Amino acid sequence: MRVVAIYKLQGSPEELAAKLGTALNILPYEARARVIAPGGGPAVVGCFAEAGAAATCASRLREEGFAVLELDSAAAEREAARFIAHQLTLTDAGLAAVDRQGGRLLLPWSEIRLLLRGTGIITTTTTSTTKEKKFSPGLAVATGGLMMRKTVKSTSESTTQERQPFLLVYASGRQPLLVRQDQTDYSTLGEQRQLSREANYNWICAELRRRAPQAVYDDRLQTRPGQAQLLGSTLPPEQHLDLAITLLARAAGAFPR
């Protein structure tokens, strides 16, 4: 799937909606929701099975003056490409991270380009089967009263959703660093260690902003409405969060094009 998004949006929503409507051959009021994206975008405006159709759409958008991002969904940043932090230390040299296998990563403060906060939603479906005996008039008649109950099986499904806050840190020429609120060991924070995981995570996010003031800070992916605003109506955030992350990183210049 090829995705086309617009970004660096500037100007009045009415003018932008008119231009987007012309490019996409839709009415301005239909286009307006895509041009009021927080931070000037990015906002997905088209999804295509064929690269040629995506290129044509992108060309029309550029003709109307839009900055455009094109992305093959297969090239979106995945979990395997990230350094997943287990422990963090804030040093004079930069942010030092250790993963569960003992691997190490150091991100110098001056080289950090993007701090991206978001919330992943983990959906778990559980299936359970129960058996119970129930009175069966038909069975009682058929057996002359010898058997009056039969075993009945019933199956039910329950779905739960768990919210998992995360922070992605991008630095020039280095692997993206992923910090998950509930899967990080905060014992290395020493005297700065807070009373809860949430408090530790929020302190780290605030301290990184203080120590790397040049970095772009983006928190629109913390809520589902924010994720949906970026991805549009055809891409469910639960399935395409990595795509949203990649588009934001590219828009900020923190991810290879």
N, C-alpha and C positions, 0 to 999 in steps of 0.2 A: 504494500500500500504506500502510495506517495501522498505526503501531506504538504499543503501550502498554507503558510501563515503570513500575516502582515505584522509589522512592528514599527517602532519609532514614529508612532502616530502623533501628529501635531496639527492643530487647527480646530475649527469648530466641528462638533459632531455632525451637524447638518451638512456641511460641505463634504466631509469625509464620507458620510453615508451616501451622498449623491454620487461621488466618484466610485465608491465600492459597488453601488448598484449598477452603474454603467459597466464596470469591469465584469461583474458576475451575471449581468442580465436579470437582476432582481429589483424589486421596489426599494426605494431609500429607507422606508420604515422597517423593512426586513433586514436591511444591512446595518441599521443603527446599533444593534446590540453588539456587533463585532468591532465597532470603532470606538466604543467607550471602555475599552479594556484598561485596567489599572496600569499605570506606569507606561502608557503608550504601547501596550502589547508586550509580547506577541499574542495573537489571536488566530486560531485556525479558521480558515475560510473555505477550505476545500479538501476533500479526500478522494483519491483517484486510484484505480487499479492499474492504469497504464501511465508510464512515465511521460509519454507524449501529451496526454491530456493535462497532466500536471504542469508541464512546461508551457503549454498554451495559456493556461490560467495565470501562471506567474508572469508571462509576458504581458498579458492584458492589464494586470495589476500594476506592473512597472510603467506601462504607458500612461496610467492614471496618476502616477507620481508616488506610488507606495513602495516602501522598503519591504522586500519579500524574503522569506526563508522557505526553502524547499528541503524536505527531509524524507528519505526512505525509512519507513518505520522499522525495517530490519537493522538500520544503522543506529537506532536509538541506544543511548547509554544503558547498559545492564548492570545488574548486581556484580557480576564477575569482574567488571572493569574497575570496581571501587575497592579502596582500602577500608576495611571495616574495623573501626576502632574498638578495642577492648579497654584500653587505658589511655589517658591523656595527661600530658604534663605541659604547662605553659612556661616556657623558658625564655631567657633573654634573646636567644637565637631564633625562636619561633615556636610553633605548635608541634609538639612531639607526640606521636601516637604509636601504640603497640597493638598488634592484632592478637588473636587467640593462639596463633601458631608461633608467636615470638618475632614476627616480622616488624620492622620499624620504618617509620616515615616521618620526615621533618619538613614542615612547611614554613619557610622564613616569613616573618610578618610582612615584609615589604613586597613579597611576591604573591600574596593572597589577592585574588581578583574578584571572587564571588562568594558570598555567604547565603546559602539558599535553605530556608526553613520550610518544612512541609509536614504533612501527616499522612502516613500510609494507613490504609484500611485493610485489615486481614479478616477475610470472611471464612468462617468454619461451619460446615454443615455436618450434623450428626444424625445418623439413622439408627433408630431403635425398634426392635421387634418384641412384642409382648404376646403371651399366650394366656388364655383364660377359658374356663369351662362355662358354657351357657346352656340353659334348658332349651331342648329342642323338641317341640311337640311332634313333629314329623318322625323323628327318630324314636320317640317313645311309642308311637303307634306302630311303627314298622317292626319294633322288637318286642311288642307285647309288654312294654314297661320294663324290660330287662335293662335297657340303656335309655337314659333320659337326658343326658348331657353330651355335648360334643365340644371338642377343643376348637377355639376360634383364634386365629392369628391376626394381629393388627400391626401395621408398620407406620411409624411417624417420623417426620424429619423436623429438626430444629436448627435454625441458623442464627449464629452469633457473629457480631462484628467487633473487632478490637482495634482501637485507634493507637497508632504507634508514631509519636512525634520523632522527627529526624532533622538533622542538619547536614548539609553537604557543603564541603569547603573545597574550593577550586583555587589552585595556585599554578603559576606559569610552568608548563613543562612537567607537571607532576600528576600522579594518580589522584583522582578525586577521593577525598576523605569523607567517609560516611560515619556519622555519630548518631546512634539510636538512643533515645532517652532511657529506655528500660533495659538495654542490653550492654550498658557501659559500666565499668567498674570505676567509681569515683574516688577510691581510696587514695589515689596518687595526688589528689588536690591538696592534701595536707591541711593547713589551718583554714583554707578557703572552703573546705568541704561543708556542704549544707546538710539540713536535716532530712531531706527527701530526694529521691531521684529527680523529681520534677524541678525542685529548687536548684539542684546541681546543674541540670541541663540548662535551665534558664540563665544561671550565672555564667556558664561557659559561653553561651550565645552572646550575652551582653559583653563579656570580657573580650571576645574575639572582635566584636565591633569596635571596642575601644582601642585595641592594639593594632588593628588593621583598618584605620579609618578610610583608606583609599578604596577598599573593597566595596563592590555593589552589594547591597543588602536587599533580599527579596523574600517576603513571607506570604505571598499570595496563595501558595499551595498548602497552607495550614488548614484550610477549610474546603469542604466539598464544593460549595458555591464558587470559590475562587478557582478551583481546579476546573470546574465545568465552564467557567467564563473563558478560560484559556482554550480548552479543548473543543468547545462547541457542543451542539446537541447530538452529534453522531458518534462521539468517542467517549464511552463511559470512563470516568476517572479510575474506577476500580481495576480496569484492564489496561489503561493507557497512561498511568502516572509517569512511567519512565520516559514516555514520549514528551509529556509536558515538561519534565525536568530538562530533557535535552534541548528543547526549544528555548527555554529560559537561559540555559547555559550558553547556547549559541548567540542568542540576542545580546547577552552581556559580553561576548567575545571570550568566554572561558572554556569553550569546547571546540575542537577542530571541526571545520566545515567540510 
